[in-house]
């Protein structure tokens, strides 16, 4: 009786929601609901630098830090620190101004520096957790303590799909550490909103593909008949048992898996790219080949209508987590990603995709301006650097600032919730209205906080 009546109440609730345009979202329709505000971007490519790259060694130039190398920090360190640290440590890399904007970029990123006029550097991002697990979850889901839907799942839920033959959310070579699957999961959102992982961070990107995408045993028509028969049985069960979101999600996943056979093999086939394009991404260099392949796949998925694509740079040994050997570790990491990232920005722009694709770069936090040991930096969530490109952001600017040594965010402070709110706004969604009712509460990506930073929107 309760199941049957619940269906009726559900229809009443849906009727009420339909009277408020933009408050209803559909993940399985090409006709996405009206957006709350004018969208600037259609999709997101998130370049996740696992481990926490150092802003003060990459895109946040601090001449005062260089001048006071070896001196004591003249103000208090954070009350909660991850590890013991000592005196100030100047950057071992030189900075130089680039482009018409004249933004300082470290010599770690010579190729990205050539694209700096397409980039909005966010120098005042800050979080709440100094540990990798909590900080990674905060960045990906908005919470460092509870299981919540990932931002890719929220985007997929809010906008629906542009291509019913492809997943709305793909994550390429994701790390299984520090939150693992929760970083691309859907939690209580419909299961079809979660990310589809291609490969893992501990294996080469050559293995980042959909397994069993081709069926050598059954023809397409035979598979269609199988899926139709299975769906008819599942629909009968739904009619008898009432609403069952898990079963509905399973039906959707079977349908999507069948449809992906027509498009995913083509999307994954890099042999269709010219040698010039492969070289642009660094596929002709053993140092850049692995991450370059991920970035090229991201572009191919973006042009096929995938809403949210995450590309992760990580390995089991170095990552960006240089508590020691800062110079060796960041040299290796930057060399692996610099040319592929610049290639991605160049390629997107050449194809007319950059204006409608929001590219987000960064890690779960930054590094301290004070030394850990002799030549390392500790975790720093108090003020760090990320950047955006395309998708309606102002270009060739630095937005926000940390203090003179790069420890604390000071000007236009941008909390992780603010980052999420701004990202959703660029996609045409108000973060306070993108909600999902669960366990008696309306949840959202930004929890009960977050503000849109209009100053970086073009």
C-alpha positions in Angstrom: 0.0 0.0 0.0 2.8 2.4 0.9 4.7 1.7 -2.3 1.6 2.3 -4.4 0.7 5.5 -2.6 4.3 6.7 -2.8 4.0 6.6 -6.6 1.0 8.9 -6.4 2.8 11.3 -4.1 5.7 11.2 -6.4 3.6 12.3 -9.4 2.2 15.2 -7.3 5.7 16.3 -6.4 6.8 16.1 -10.0 3.8 18.2 -11.1 4.7 20.9 -8.6 8.4 20.8 -9.6 7.5 21.2 -13.3 5.9 24.5 -12.5 9.3 25.9 -11.6 11.5 25.9 -14.7 15.1 24.9 -14.1 14.4 23.0 -10.8 14.0 19.7 -12.6 17.0 17.9 -14.1 17.1 14.8 -16.3 20.2 12.7 -17.0 18.8 10.5 -19.8 17.5 13.1 -22.2 19.1 15.0 -25.0 16.7 17.8 -24.2 18.2 19.1 -21.0 16.0 21.4 -18.9 16.4 25.2 -19.1 19.5 26.5 -17.3 19.2 28.9 -14.4 21.5 31.5 -16.0 23.1 32.0 -19.4 25.6 29.2 -19.8 29.1 30.0 -20.9 30.3 26.4 -21.2 28.8 23.2 -22.3 31.3 20.8 -20.7 34.3 20.5 -18.3 37.8 19.0 -18.7 39.4 18.7 -15.2 43.1 18.2 -15.3 43.8 16.8 -11.8 47.4 16.9 -10.5 47.3 14.3 -7.8 49.4 15.1 -4.7 49.4 18.9 -4.6 51.6 21.0 -7.0 53.3 24.0 -5.5 51.7 27.2 -6.6 54.8 29.3 -5.5 56.9 27.2 -7.8 54.6 27.3 -10.8 52.1 30.2 -11.3 52.3 32.3 -8.1 55.5 34.4 -8.3 56.7 35.6 -5.0 59.8 37.8 -5.2 59.7 38.4 -1.4 60.1 34.7 -0.8 63.1 34.6 -3.0 64.7 37.5 -1.2 64.0 36.0 2.3 65.1 32.5 1.5 66.4 30.8 4.7 64.8 33.4 7.0 62.1 32.6 9.6 58.5 33.1 8.6 57.6 36.5 10.2 54.0 35.4 11.1 52.3 32.4 12.6 52.0 29.1 10.8 48.5 27.5 10.6 47.3 26.0 13.9 46.9 22.6 12.2 49.8 21.4 10.1 50.5 18.1 8.4 54.2 18.0 9.4 56.9 20.0 11.0 58.4 22.7 8.9 61.3 25.1 9.2 62.4 28.4 7.5 61.4 30.0 4.3 62.5 28.1 1.1 62.8 30.2 -2.1 61.8 28.6 -5.4 64.6 26.8 -7.2 63.0 27.8 -10.5 63.1 31.2 -12.3 60.0 33.0 -13.3 59.5 35.1 -16.4 56.6 37.2 -17.8 54.8 35.8 -20.8 52.2 36.9 -23.4 50.5 40.2 -23.7 49.2 39.8 -20.2 52.7 39.7 -18.8 51.8 37.0 -16.2 54.8 35.4 -14.5 55.1 31.7 -15.1 57.8 29.4 -13.8 60.3 27.8 -16.1 58.7 24.5 -15.1 55.9 25.2 -17.6 57.5 26.7 -20.8 54.7 25.3 -23.1 51.8 26.3 -20.9 53.4 29.7 -20.6 52.9 30.2 -24.3 49.1 29.8 -23.7 49.0 32.1 -20.6 46.8 34.7 -22.5 44.1 32.0 -22.7 44.3 31.3 -18.9 42.7 32.7 -15.8 45.1 32.0 -12.9 43.4 31.5 -9.6 45.9 32.4 -6.9 43.6 32.5 -3.9 42.0 29.0 -3.7 41.9 27.6 -0.2 40.4 24.5 1.6 39.9 23.0 5.0 42.0 19.8 5.1 45.7 19.3 5.1 45.6 15.5 4.4 45.4 14.1 0.9 42.3 12.0 1.5 40.2 14.7 3.0 41.4 17.4 0.6 40.9 15.2 -2.5 37.3 14.4 -1.4 36.7 18.1 -0.6 37.8 19.1 -4.1 35.9 16.3 -5.9 32.7 16.2 -3.8 32.5 19.3 -1.6 32.9 17.3 1.6 35.9 15.9 3.4 34.0 13.9 5.9 30.9 12.4 4.3 30.2 10.4 1.1 28.7 12.9 -1.4 28.2 13.0 -5.1 31.3 14.1 -7.1 31.2 17.4 -9.0 31.2 15.4 -12.3 28.1 13.5 -11.1 26.4 16.8 -10.2 27.2 18.3 -13.7 25.9 15.1 -15.3 22.8 15.2 -13.2 22.2 18.9 -13.8 22.7 19.1 -17.6 21.9 15.7 -18.9 23.7 14.3 -21.9 24.6 15.7 -25.3 25.2 12.3 -26.7 23.0 9.3 -25.6 25.6 6.9 -27.1 28.3 8.1 -24.6 28.6 8.4 -20.8 28.0 11.9 -19.5 31.0 11.6 -17.2 34.3 9.9 -17.9 37.4 9.8 -15.8 40.7 8.8 -17.4 43.3 6.9 -15.4 41.8 7.9 -12.0 43.8 7.2 -8.8 42.4 4.5 -6.5 44.0 6.2 -3.4 42.7 9.0 -1.1 39.0 8.5 -1.7 39.3 6.3 -4.8 35.9 5.6 -6.4 34.2 8.2 -4.1 35.9 10.9 -6.1 33.9 10.1 -9.2 30.9 8.4 -7.6 27.3 9.5 -7.6 26.5 8.6 -3.9 22.7 9.2 -3.6 22.3 10.7 -7.1 21.0 8.4 -9.8 23.6 5.8 -10.5 23.9 6.8 -14.2 25.4 10.1 -13.0 28.6 8.5 -11.8 31.8 8.6 -13.7 32.9 5.8 -16.0 36.6 5.0 -15.3 38.9 4.3 -18.1 42.1 2.6 -16.7 43.7 3.5 -13.4 46.6 5.8 -12.5 49.0 2.9 -11.7 48.9 1.6 -15.3 49.8 3.1 -18.7 47.1 5.1 -20.4 47.4 2.6 -23.3 45.2 0.5 -21.0 42.7 3.3 -20.5 39.8 1.9 -22.6 36.5 0.3 -22.3 36.8 -3.4 -22.0 34.7 -5.8 -24.1 33.4 -2.9 -26.2 33.1 -5.2 -29.2 31.1 -8.5 -29.1 32.6 -11.0 -31.5 30.0 -13.7 -30.7 26.7 -11.9 -31.2 25.6 -9.5 -34.0 24.2 -6.1 -33.2 20.7 -7.3 -33.9 21.0 -10.3 -31.6 22.3 -8.0 -28.8 19.4 -5.6 -29.4 17.0 -8.5 -29.0 18.7 -9.6 -25.8 18.6 -6.1 -24.3 14.9 -5.7 -25.3 14.0 -9.0 -23.7 15.9 -8.3 -20.5 14.4 -4.8 -20.3 10.9 -6.3 -20.7 11.5 -8.6 -17.8 12.9 -5.7 -15.7 9.9 -3.4 -16.6 7.5 -6.1 -15.5 9.3 -6.3 -12.2 9.1 -2.5 -11.8 5.4 -2.6 -12.4 4.9 -5.2 -9.8 7.2 -3.8 -7.1 6.9 -0.1 -7.6 9.7 2.5 -8.0 13.2 1.0 -7.7 15.9 3.5 -8.6 18.6 0.8 -8.5 16.8 -1.4 -11.0 16.0 1.6 -13.2 19.7 2.6 -13.1 20.6 -1.0 -14.1 18.3 -0.9 -17.1 19.8 2.4 -18.1 23.4 1.0 -17.8 22.5 -1.9 -20.0 21.1 0.4 -22.7 24.1 2.7 -22.5 26.6 -0.2 -22.7 24.8 -1.4 -25.9 24.8 2.1 -27.4 28.4 2.8 -26.6 29.5 0.0 -29.1 28.7 2.3 -31.9 30.7 5.4 -30.8 33.2 4.5 -28.1 35.6 2.4 -30.4 35.8 5.4 -32.7 36.4 7.9 -29.9 39.2 5.7 -28.5 40.9 5.2 -31.9 43.8 7.6 -31.9 45.0 6.3 -35.3 42.5 8.7 -36.9 44.6 11.6 -35.6 47.3 13.2 -37.8 51.0 12.8 -36.8 51.1 16.6 -36.3 48.2 16.4 -33.8 49.9 13.5 -31.9 53.1 15.5 -31.8 51.2 18.5 -30.5 50.2 16.4 -27.5 53.6 14.9 -27.0 52.8 11.4 -28.2 56.2 11.3 -30.0 58.1 11.7 -26.7 58.4 8.9 -24.1 58.3 11.5 -21.3 55.0 13.1 -22.4 53.4 10.2 -24.3 51.3 8.8 -21.4 49.7 12.0 -20.2 49.5 13.3 -23.8 47.3 10.3 -24.7 45.0 11.1 -21.9 44.7 14.7 -23.0 44.0 13.7 -26.6 41.3 11.3 -25.5 39.8 14.1 -23.4 39.5 16.3 -26.5 38.0 13.4 -28.5 35.4 12.8 -25.8 34.7 16.5 -25.5 33.9 16.9 -29.2 31.5 13.9 -28.9 29.4 15.6 -26.2 30.7 14.1 -22.9 29.8 16.6 -20.2 32.6 16.1 -17.7 36.0 14.6 -18.4 38.6 14.1 -15.8 42.3 13.5 -16.6 44.5 12.5 -13.7 48.2 12.8 -13.5 49.5 10.5 -10.8 51.8 7.6 -10.3 52.6 5.3 -7.4 56.0 6.8 -6.6 56.3 10.5 -7.2 53.0 12.3 -7.8 53.2 16.0 -6.9 53.7 15.3 -3.2 57.3 16.5 -2.7 58.0 16.5 1.0 61.6 16.1 -0.1 63.4 16.4 -3.4 61.2 19.2 -4.5 63.3 20.0 -7.6 63.6 16.5 -8.9 60.0 15.6 -8.3 58.4 18.8 -9.8 60.8 18.7 -12.7 59.7 15.2 -13.6 56.0 15.9 -13.1 55.9 19.2 -15.0 57.9 17.8 -17.9 55.3 15.0 -18.2 52.3 17.3 -18.3 53.4 20.7 -19.7 53.4 19.9 -23.4 50.2 17.8 -23.4 48.3 20.5 -21.5 49.5 23.2 -23.8 48.6 21.0 -26.8 45.1 20.4 -25.4 44.5 24.2 -25.1 45.9 24.8 -28.6 43.9 22.0 -30.1 40.6 23.0 -28.5 41.1 26.6 -29.6 41.9 25.6 -33.2 38.8 23.5 -33.4 36.6 26.2 -31.9 35.9 24.1 -28.8 37.7 26.2 -26.1 35.0 28.9 -25.8 32.5 26.2 -24.9 34.8 23.9 -22.9 35.9 24.9 -19.3 39.4 23.5 -18.6 40.2 23.4 -14.9 43.8 22.6 -13.7 45.0 21.9 -10.1 45.5 19.6 -7.2 43.9 19.0 -3.9 46.1 21.7 -2.2 49.4 23.5 -2.6 52.7 23.4 -0.9 54.2 25.5 2.0 56.6 28.4 1.4 58.6 27.0 4.4 60.8 24.0 4.1 60.1 20.5 5.2 63.5 19.0 5.8 66.2 20.4 3.6 64.6 20.5 0.2 60.9 19.7 0.4 57.5 21.4 1.0 54.6 20.3 3.2 50.9 20.3 2.3 49.3 23.8 2.2 45.5 24.1 2.0 45.5 27.7 3.3 46.2 29.3 -0.1 47.1 27.7 -3.4 46.8 28.0 -7.1 44.5 26.5 -9.7 43.6 27.8 -13.1 40.8 27.9 -15.6 40.7 28.4 -19.4 37.9 28.7 -21.9 34.3 28.3 -21.0 33.5 31.9 -20.3 36.3 32.9 -18.0 38.4 36.1 -18.4 41.7 35.3 -20.0 45.2 36.5 -19.3 44.5 37.5 -15.7 45.5 36.6 -12.2 42.5 36.4 -10.0 43.0 36.7 -6.2 46.3 36.6 -4.4 48.1 35.0 -1.5 50.3 36.9 1.0 53.8 38.0 0.1 55.2 34.6 0.8 52.4 32.5 -0.7 51.1 30.9 2.5 47.6 32.3 3.1 44.9 33.3 0.6 44.2 37.1 1.1 42.7 38.8 -1.9 39.4 37.5 -3.4 39.7 34.4 -1.3 38.2 31.5 -3.1 37.1 28.5 -1.0 36.5 25.1 -2.7 32.8 25.7 -2.3 33.3 29.0 -4.2 35.2 27.2 -6.9 32.3 24.7 -7.3 29.7 27.5 -7.3 31.6 29.4 -10.0 32.1 26.3 -12.1 28.3 25.5 -12.0 27.5 29.1 -12.9 29.7 28.9 -16.0 27.7 25.9 -17.0 24.4 27.8 -16.5 23.4 26.5 -13.1 22.9 28.3 -9.8 24.5 26.2 -7.1 21.8 26.9 -4.6 19.1 25.6 -6.9 20.9 22.5 -8.2 19.6 20.2 -5.4 18.6 16.6 -4.7 16.4 15.5 -1.9 17.8 12.7 0.1 17.1 11.5 3.7 14.9 14.4 4.3 17.3 17.1 3.2 18.0 19.0 -0.1 21.6 18.4 -0.8 23.9 20.3 -3.2 27.5 20.3 -4.3 28.3 23.4 -2.3 26.6 22.2 0.9 25.4 25.3 2.8 28.1 27.7 1.5 29.7 28.9 -1.7 29.5 32.1 -3.7 30.0 32.7 -7.4 33.1 34.8 -8.1 31.7 37.1 -10.8 35.1 38.9 -11.2 36.6 36.0 -13.2 33.6 35.6 -15.6 33.9 37.3 -18.9 
